[in-house]
Amino acid sequence: MTEKEPSSLIPSMRLDDLLAELQSRLEAVLATRDRVHALLEAVVSIGSDLDLEV
């Protein structure tokens, strides 16, 4: 089975399918946001203990 381009799938999808897809993408965005936030906290934590004069 050949996959169609994402934009060509949207008109044929039902509302429930679109909402499920939206929820899935939002969860992925939130997970990425959490990882970036954790990385930023680690960078700040490491950087706050550095002494530039040394």
SULQUILIN-V407167 format. One record per backbone hydrogen bond with DSSP energy under -0.5 kcal/mol. CO is the residue of the C=O (numbers start at 1). NH is the residue of the N-H. E is the energy in kcal/mol with one decimal. If there is no record, write none. Layout:
# SULQUILIN-V407167
CO_NH_E ; CO_NH_E
This chain:
# SULQUILIN-V407167
5_8_-1.0 ; 5_9_-0.9 ; 6_9_-0.8 ; 6_10_-1.1 ; 7_11_-0.5 ; 9_12_-0.8 ; 9_13_-0.7 ; 10_13_-1.3 ; 14_18_-2.5 ; 15_19_-2.7 ; 16_20_-2.1 ; 17_21_-2.3 ; 18_22_-2.5 ; 19_23_-2.5 ; 20_24_-2.2 ; 21_25_-2.3 ; 22_26_-2.5 ; 23_27_-2.3 ; 24_28_-1.7 ; 25_29_-2.2 ; 26_30_-2.6 ; 27_31_-2.2 ; 28_32_-2.1 ; 29_33_-2.7 ; 30_34_-2.2 ; 31_35_-2.0 ; 32_36_-2.5 ; 33_37_-2.5 ; 34_38_-2.2 ; 35_39_-2.2 ; 36_40_-2.5 ; 37_41_-2.3 ; 38_42_-2.0 ; 39_43_-2.3 ; 40_44_-2.5 ; 41_45_-2.4 ; 42_46_-2.5 ; 43_47_-2.8 ; 44_48_-2.0 ; 45_49_-0.6 ; 46_49_-0.9 ; 47_50_-1.1 ; 50_52_-0.6 ; 51_54_-1.0
